[in-house]
Amino acid sequence: MPRYKLTYFDFDGGRGEPIRIALHASGIEFDDNRVSFAEFGKLRGGLRFNSLPVLEIDGATITQSNAICRYIGKAGNLYPADDLQALYCDEAMDACEDLSHHVGQTIGMEGEELKVAREKLVAGWLSVFLRGLDDLLTRSGGSYFADNRLTVADLKVMVETRWLRAGSLDYVPTDLVQRVAPGLVEHQQQIESDPRVVAYYASRA
Ligand SMILES: N[C@@H](CCC(=O)N[C@@H](CS)C(=O)NCC(=O)O)C(=O)O
């Protein structure tokens, strides 16, 4: 078995969290290397794309969270074997990536600048992406994003939905997802209650 080391921030969310859950659900042992923002500041310039997550496999360094999700998903039967279902899975993960990118552009802003940017985001890109993700879920039958079963796309969207509903983003109303994309709220609850996800958080407790 190769040695896996995942480096990401020390909170239960973001681009690293679906990878951690997928590794755990797949029974793959890994070094869960959690860094503080201060530690990241020191590491940043030496990282390939100045960002996290980074997965090391026997010392080889891999970046790009969706590529990592696919790789771990294949190893742990959390990624579709069928090409069309794999395409559905990828489409949802890439939409999350775009959504995170739009939100990420407002991180670090303060005061009036933050308020204006977040309100624009809520009325614009956030609503567009939430509706789009809800549409993808409906296309696949309303329960899972692909293959009628848990895949890494569900983990990625669940983490994103949880983040947007948590109240941790100023000027993003906690009921936005419920208003714009109610199917994603039900999806979040369903994925959070999947025994593999429950077992992961139990292992963290
Ligand atoms: N496309 C990359 C994006 C990576 C990314 O932007 N990561 C964020 C954290 S979720 C980051 O490290 N931001 C710090 C920075 O850009 O300085 C991926 O999916 O891995």
The ligand as a Tripos MOL2 file, in Angstrom:
@<TRIPOS>MOLECULE
LIG
   20    19     1     0     0
SMALL
NO_CHARGES

@<TRIPOS>ATOM
      1 N1         -7.9240   24.3620   -8.2530 N.3       1 LIG1
      2 C1         -7.2480   24.1710   -7.0120 C.3       1 LIG1
      3 C2         -7.5300   25.3860   -6.1280 C.3       1 LIG1
      4 C3         -6.7260   25.3290   -4.8400 C.3       1 LIG1
      5 C4         -7.0340   26.5130   -3.9330 C.2       1 LIG1
      6 O1         -7.3370   27.6220   -4.3790 O.2       1 LIG1
      7 N2         -6.9350   26.2530   -2.6130 N.am      1 LIG1
      8 C5         -7.1850   27.2600   -1.6310 C.3       1 LIG1
      9 C6         -7.7380   26.6430   -0.3680 C.3       1 LIG1
     10 S1         -9.2460   25.7610   -0.5960 S.3       1 LIG1
     11 C7         -5.8910   27.9290   -1.2380 C.2       1 LIG1
     12 O2         -4.9110   27.2620   -0.9800 O.2       1 LIG1
     13 N3         -5.9140   29.2580   -1.1230 N.am      1 LIG1
     14 C8         -4.8370   30.0080   -0.6030 C.3       1 LIG1
     15 C9         -4.2790   30.9870   -1.5520 C.2       1 LIG1
     16 O3         -4.7070   31.0080   -2.7230 O.co2     1 LIG1
     17 O4         -3.4160   31.7640   -1.1120 O.co2     1 LIG1
     18 C10        -7.7360   22.8730   -6.3570 C.2       1 LIG1
     19 O5         -8.8590   22.4580   -6.6760 O.co2     1 LIG1
     20 O6         -6.9860   22.2320   -5.6020 O.co2     1 LIG1
@<TRIPOS>BOND
     1     1     2 1
     2     2     3 1
     3     2    18 1
     4     3     4 1
     5     4     5 1
     6     5     6 2
     7     5     7 1
     8     7     8 1
     9     8     9 1
    10     8    11 1
    11     9    10 1
    12    11    12 2
    13    11    13 1
    14    13    14 1
    15    14    15 1
    16    15    16 2
    17    15    17 1
    18    18    19 2
    19    18    20 1
@<TRIPOS>SUBSTRUCTURE
     1 LIG1         1 GROUP 0 **** ****
